Amino acid sequence: MLVRFPNFDLEILNVSSDGDHVYVHVRYTAENLDSESIHMFVVEDELETEFHIFDDSQKIAAALGGLQN
C-alpha cells in the first residue's frame, strides 16, 4: 500500500454499530489519492467473524494508473 500510495494515511471519520455489525467510515489520503470508504465488521462472541470494505474502486484504480481521469 505504501509503495503504490506515497504518504498514505487512513483517518477514522466515524464509528457506529447496530447489533453485531460495526461500521467504520474512513478517509484514505495519499499524494495520488483522496477517497472515503466504509469498513464493516461482524462481531460474534467477541470475535470478528466477517470483514467487508465498501470503497470507490474506480478512484483507487485511477490512483494506481488503471483508469484515465
CNS distance restraints for C-alpha pairs under 8 A (distance, minus, plus):
assign (resid   1 and name CA) (resid   5 and name CA) 5.84 0.50 0.50
assign (resid   1 and name CA) (resid   8 and name CA) 7.53 0.50 0.50
assign (resid   2 and name CA) (resid   6 and name CA) 5.50 0.50 0.50
assign (resid   2 and name CA) (resid   7 and name CA) 6.89 0.50 0.50
assign (resid   2 and name CA) (resid   8 and name CA) 5.98 0.50 0.50
assign (resid   4 and name CA) (resid  64 and name CA) 6.70 0.50 0.50
assign (resid   5 and name CA) (resid  30 and name CA) 5.63 0.50 0.50
assign (resid   5 and name CA) (resid  31 and name CA) 6.71 0.50 0.50
assign (resid   5 and name CA) (resid  32 and name CA) 6.58 0.50 0.50
assign (resid   5 and name CA) (resid  33 and name CA) 7.26 0.50 0.50
assign (resid   5 and name CA) (resid  63 and name CA) 7.99 0.50 0.50
assign (resid   5 and name CA) (resid  64 and name CA) 7.99 0.50 0.50
assign (resid   6 and name CA) (resid  30 and name CA) 5.79 0.50 0.50
assign (resid   6 and name CA) (resid  31 and name CA) 5.76 0.50 0.50
assign (resid   6 and name CA) (resid  32 and name CA) 7.57 0.50 0.50
assign (resid   7 and name CA) (resid  29 and name CA) 7.81 0.50 0.50
assign (resid   7 and name CA) (resid  30 and name CA) 5.08 0.50 0.50
assign (resid   7 and name CA) (resid  31 and name CA) 6.23 0.50 0.50
assign (resid   8 and name CA) (resid  28 and name CA) 7.14 0.50 0.50
assign (resid   8 and name CA) (resid  29 and name CA) 5.73 0.50 0.50
assign (resid   8 and name CA) (resid  30 and name CA) 4.38 0.50 0.50
assign (resid   8 and name CA) (resid  31 and name CA) 7.45 0.50 0.50
assign (resid   9 and name CA) (resid  28 and name CA) 5.81 0.50 0.50
assign (resid   9 and name CA) (resid  29 and name CA) 5.29 0.50 0.50
assign (resid   9 and name CA) (resid  30 and name CA) 6.33 0.50 0.50
assign (resid  10 and name CA) (resid  26 and name CA) 6.55 0.50 0.50
assign (resid  10 and name CA) (resid  27 and name CA) 5.68 0.50 0.50
assign (resid  10 and name CA) (resid  28 and name CA) 4.75 0.50 0.50
assign (resid  10 and name CA) (resid  29 and name CA) 6.57 0.50 0.50
assign (resid  11 and name CA) (resid  26 and name CA) 5.49 0.50 0.50
assign (resid  11 and name CA) (resid  27 and name CA) 5.14 0.50 0.50
assign (resid  11 and name CA) (resid  28 and name CA) 6.60 0.50 0.50
assign (resid  12 and name CA) (resid  24 and name CA) 6.97 0.50 0.50
assign (resid  12 and name CA) (resid  25 and name CA) 6.13 0.50 0.50
assign (resid  12 and name CA) (resid  26 and name CA) 4.51 0.50 0.50
assign (resid  12 and name CA) (resid  27 and name CA) 6.56 0.50 0.50
assign (resid  13 and name CA) (resid  24 and name CA) 7.55 0.50 0.50
assign (resid  13 and name CA) (resid  25 and name CA) 5.38 0.50 0.50
assign (resid  13 and name CA) (resid  26 and name CA) 5.26 0.50 0.50
assign (resid  13 and name CA) (resid  27 and name CA) 6.88 0.50 0.50
assign (resid  14 and name CA) (resid  24 and name CA) 5.85 0.50 0.50
assign (resid  14 and name CA) (resid  25 and name CA) 5.08 0.50 0.50
assign (resid  14 and name CA) (resid  26 and name CA) 7.15 0.50 0.50
assign (resid  15 and name CA) (resid  22 and name CA) 7.27 0.50 0.50
assign (resid  15 and name CA) (resid  23 and name CA) 5.70 0.50 0.50
assign (resid  15 and name CA) (resid  24 and name CA) 4.54 0.50 0.50
assign (resid  15 and name CA) (resid  25 and name CA) 6.34 0.50 0.50
assign (resid  16 and name CA) (resid  22 and name CA) 5.88 0.50 0.50
assign (resid  16 and name CA) (resid  23 and name CA) 5.27 0.50 0.50
assign (resid  16 and name CA) (resid  24 and name CA) 6.63 0.50 0.50
assign (resid  17 and name CA) (resid  21 and name CA) 5.56 0.50 0.50
assign (resid  17 and name CA) (resid  22 and name CA) 4.27 0.50 0.50
assign (resid  17 and name CA) (resid  23 and name CA) 5.90 0.50 0.50
assign (resid  18 and name CA) (resid  22 and name CA) 6.53 0.50 0.50
assign (resid  20 and name CA) (resid  42 and name CA) 5.55 0.50 0.50
assign (resid  20 and name CA) (resid  43 and name CA) 5.20 0.50 0.50
assign (resid  20 and name CA) (resid  44 and name CA) 6.51 0.50 0.50
assign (resid  21 and name CA) (resid  40 and name CA) 6.86 0.50 0.50
assign (resid  21 and name CA) (resid  41 and name CA) 5.71 0.50 0.50
assign (resid  21 and name CA) (resid  42 and name CA) 4.63 0.50 0.50
assign (resid  21 and name CA) (resid  43 and name CA) 6.43 0.50 0.50
assign (resid  22 and name CA) (resid  40 and name CA) 5.65 0.50 0.50
assign (resid  22 and name CA) (resid  41 and name CA) 5.06 0.50 0.50
assign (resid  22 and name CA) (resid  42 and name CA) 6.32 0.50 0.50
assign (resid  22 and name CA) (resid  43 and name CA) 7.59 0.50 0.50
assign (resid  23 and name CA) (resid  38 and name CA) 6.57 0.50 0.50
assign (resid  23 and name CA) (resid  39 and name CA) 5.79 0.50 0.50
assign (resid  23 and name CA) (resid  40 and name CA) 4.64 0.50 0.50
assign (resid  23 and name CA) (resid  41 and name CA) 6.53 0.50 0.50
assign (resid  24 and name CA) (resid  38 and name CA) 5.58 0.50 0.50
assign (resid  24 and name CA) (resid  39 and name CA) 5.04 0.50 0.50
assign (resid  24 and name CA) (resid  40 and name CA) 6.39 0.50 0.50
assign (resid  25 and name CA) (resid  36 and name CA) 7.28 0.50 0.50
assign (resid  25 and name CA) (resid  37 and name CA) 5.91 0.50 0.50
assign (resid  25 and name CA) (resid  38 and name CA) 4.62 0.50 0.50
assign (resid  25 and name CA) (resid  39 and name CA) 6.50 0.50 0.50
assign (resid  26 and name CA) (resid  36 and name CA) 5.64 0.50 0.50
assign (resid  26 and name CA) (resid  37 and name CA) 5.33 0.50 0.50
assign (resid  26 and name CA) (resid  38 and name CA) 6.18 0.50 0.50
assign (resid  26 and name CA) (resid  39 and name CA) 7.55 0.50 0.50
assign (resid  27 and name CA) (resid  34 and name CA) 7.27 0.50 0.50
assign (resid  27 and name CA) (resid  35 and name CA) 5.72 0.50 0.50
assign (resid  27 and name CA) (resid  36 and name CA) 4.26 0.50 0.50
assign (resid  27 and name CA) (resid  37 and name CA) 6.28 0.50 0.50
assign (resid  28 and name CA) (resid  33 and name CA) 7.03 0.50 0.50
assign (resid  28 and name CA) (resid  34 and name CA) 5.67 0.50 0.50
assign (resid  28 and name CA) (resid  35 and name CA) 5.19 0.50 0.50
assign (resid  28 and name CA) (resid  36 and name CA) 5.96 0.50 0.50
assign (resid  28 and name CA) (resid  37 and name CA) 7.67 0.50 0.50
assign (resid  29 and name CA) (resid  33 and name CA) 5.26 0.50 0.50
assign (resid  29 and name CA) (resid  34 and name CA) 4.50 0.50 0.50
assign (resid  29 and name CA) (resid  35 and name CA) 6.58 0.50 0.50
assign (resid  30 and name CA) (resid  34 and name CA) 6.54 0.50 0.50
assign (resid  32 and name CA) (resid  63 and name CA) 5.59 0.50 0.50
assign (resid  33 and name CA) (resid  59 and name CA) 7.64 0.50 0.50
assign (resid  33 and name CA) (resid  60 and name CA) 7.06 0.50 0.50
assign (resid  33 and name CA) (resid  63 and name CA) 5.78 0.50 0.50
assign (resid  35 and name CA) (resid  55 and name CA) 7.91 0.50 0.50
assign (resid  35 and name CA) (resid  56 and name CA) 6.96 0.50 0.50
assign (resid  35 and name CA) (resid  59 and name CA) 7.12 0.50 0.50
assign (resid  35 and name CA) (resid  60 and name CA) 7.75 0.50 0.50
assign (resid  36 and name CA) (resid  55 and name CA) 6.66 0.50 0.50
assign (resid  36 and name CA) (resid  56 and name CA) 7.24 0.50 0.50
assign (resid  37 and name CA) (resid  53 and name CA) 7.06 0.50 0.50
assign (resid  37 and name CA) (resid  54 and name CA) 5.66 0.50 0.50
assign (resid  37 and name CA) (resid  55 and name CA) 4.45 0.50 0.50
assign (resid  37 and name CA) (resid  56 and name CA) 6.97 0.50 0.50
assign (resid  38 and name CA) (resid  53 and name CA) 5.88 0.50 0.50
assign (resid  38 and name CA) (resid  54 and name CA) 5.12 0.50 0.50
assign (resid  38 and name CA) (resid  55 and name CA) 6.51 0.50 0.50
assign (resid  39 and name CA) (resid  51 and name CA) 7.17 0.50 0.50
assign (resid  39 and name CA) (resid  52 and name CA) 5.86 0.50 0.50
assign (resid  39 and name CA) (resid  53 and name CA) 4.65 0.50 0.50
assign (resid  39 and name CA) (resid  54 and name CA) 6.41 0.50 0.50
assign (resid  40 and name CA) (resid  50 and name CA) 7.93 0.50 0.50
assign (resid  40 and name CA) (resid  51 and name CA) 5.67 0.50 0.50
assign (resid  40 and name CA) (resid  52 and name CA) 5.14 0.50 0.50
assign (resid  40 and name CA) (resid  53 and name CA) 6.34 0.50 0.50
assign (resid  41 and name CA) (resid  48 and name CA) 6.55 0.50 0.50
assign (resid  41 and name CA) (resid  49 and name CA) 7.50 0.50 0.50
assign (resid  41 and name CA) (resid  50 and name CA) 5.56 0.50 0.50
assign (resid  41 and name CA) (resid  51 and name CA) 4.63 0.50 0.50
assign (resid  41 and name CA) (resid  52 and name CA) 6.61 0.50 0.50
assign (resid  42 and name CA) (resid  48 and name CA) 5.76 0.50 0.50
assign (resid  42 and name CA) (resid  49 and name CA) 5.61 0.50 0.50
assign (resid  42 and name CA) (resid  50 and name CA) 4.98 0.50 0.50
assign (resid  42 and name CA) (resid  51 and name CA) 6.60 0.50 0.50
assign (resid  43 and name CA) (resid  47 and name CA) 5.29 0.50 0.50
assign (resid  43 and name CA) (resid  48 and name CA) 4.46 0.50 0.50
assign (resid  43 and name CA) (resid  49 and name CA) 5.74 0.50 0.50
assign (resid  43 and name CA) (resid  50 and name CA) 7.30 0.50 0.50
assign (resid  44 and name CA) (resid  48 and name CA) 6.44 0.50 0.50
assign (resid  44 and name CA) (resid  49 and name CA) 6.43 0.50 0.50
assign (resid  56 and name CA) (resid  60 and name CA) 6.45 0.50 0.50
assign (resid  57 and name CA) (resid  61 and name CA) 5.96 0.50 0.50
assign (resid  58 and name CA) (resid  62 and name CA) 6.07 0.50 0.50
assign (resid  58 and name CA) (resid  67 and name CA) 7.47 0.50 0.50
assign (resid  59 and name CA) (resid  63 and name CA) 6.26 0.50 0.50
assign (resid  60 and name CA) (resid  64 and name CA) 6.29 0.50 0.50
assign (resid  61 and name CA) (resid  65 and name CA) 6.28 0.50 0.50
assign (resid  61 and name CA) (resid  66 and name CA) 5.00 0.50 0.50
assign (resid  61 and name CA) (resid  67 and name CA) 6.01 0.50 0.50
assign (resid  62 and name CA) (resid  66 and name CA) 5.24 0.50 0.50
assign (resid  62 and name CA) (resid  67 and name CA) 4.44 0.50 0.50
assign (resid  62 and name CA) (resid  68 and name CA) 6.30 0.50 0.50
assign (resid  62 and name CA) (resid  69 and name CA) 6.77 0.50 0.50
assign (resid  63 and name CA) (resid  67 and name CA) 7.92 0.50 0.50
